[in-house]
Amino acid sequence: MLQLSSAARGLFFLGATVALALPATAQSTKTPKYSNEFLNIGVGARALGMGKVQVSLADNATAGYWNPAGLTNQTHKYDGVLMHSELFAGVVKNDFGAFSMPLDDKSAIGVSVMRLGVDNIADTRNLINEYGYIDYSKIELFSVADYALLLSYARKLGNVEGLSVGANGKIIYRNIGKFASGYGFGIDAGVQYNHKGWNLGLMARDITTTFTQWNINAEEYTKGINNTIANGPDAIPTNSAEITLPRLVLGAGRRFELPKQFSALVAVDLEATTDGQRNTPISTKAVSVDPRIGVEFGYKDLVFLRGGAGNYQKIQNFSANSSGTFDSNWKGQYSVGAGVAVSGLRVDLALSRLAVEKLGSSSQTNSLIVSLGYGFK
């Protein structure tokens, strides 16, 4: 009873801290929906193959992203992870690297680096030269990229076996070629509790809200733009700041030992956003909740098959049915994955499929994720 009571107190404390932070930011007029959304795409092929269900399960270097409290549960002394994925037919590149290690028998640290970007975008504003002819040598290329650095710390609490807390300090840099750049900082906090095969976790992203300051290069913006556009409804933006409101993720998982050295892991996450009403199964003005589920089947802790589902949204069909009305259907994002773990080396693959609705017709876009992990000593 003492163990469960202490775990409940840890979870309650984190939830209460977030609740106190919300009223101070809820009335802000500079809290756009989907602010810094690149931080919520997810990392690691194992996690993405399970539908991003990881808050209660993360126990290696990726825990610095999913739930820093999990850093105290890694099975190797040192752990590193590299990931690369391509979204939208390779247009968007998503890269991640992380390393973690213990400080002593009760605490651990980690560092994570993320980049999401679109490269080699053509700037054709000077394509027509002063004589009215096309001059391809005038085309310049630029990139749009978002970066994040996460510094993580985790510690086991007291004498309660399986209970850990952790926090991230994160620095954000966002760049739109020579046109604009933004710098931001924020804090995440998490709790993880493991008891008799059960895994429980709570992650509070942007617990103190995350502040991003944008700096606009107006001179670069105005090159090649006439005064009507520059001073019209699409006027050049000005320097501004935006705030990212807290996001809570509550997770639970259970591992089952099956006959002949097989195993099964089933987990669910409930992600609650506070930046306005979203298109989710549970949607209110105060909070929107997106449920996710993931499974993993293993053999001898050597070979793994995974699957997951989440990101359910109600999609409007723009083609009228036989009665002349328009239908809407719930559609989600599904993923599958596989992995091999040998002598500390982990190789994971995941395929995530996203349903896209375009002018009443449904199509699928796939993303391939590859990650490599290694734990030693």
Secondary structure, 3 states (H helix, E strand, C coil): CHHHHHHHHHHHHHHHHHHHHHHHHHCCCCCCCCCCHHHHCCCCHHHHHCCCCCCCCCCCCCHHHHCHHHHHHCCCCEEEEEEEEEECCCCEEEEEEEEEEECCCCEEEEEEEEEEEEEEEEECCCCECCCCCECHHHCEEEEEEEEEEEEEEEEECCCCCCEEEEEEEEEEEEEECCCEEEEEEEEEEEEEEEECCEEEEEEEECCCCEEEEEEECHHHHHCCCCHHHHCCCCCCCCCEEEEECCEEEEEEEEEEEECCCEEEEEEEEEEEECCCCCCCCEECCCCEEEEEEEEEEEECCCEEEEEEEEEEEEEECCCCCCCCCCCEEEEEEEEEEEEEEECCEEEEEEEEEEEEEECCEEEEEEEEEEEEEEEEC
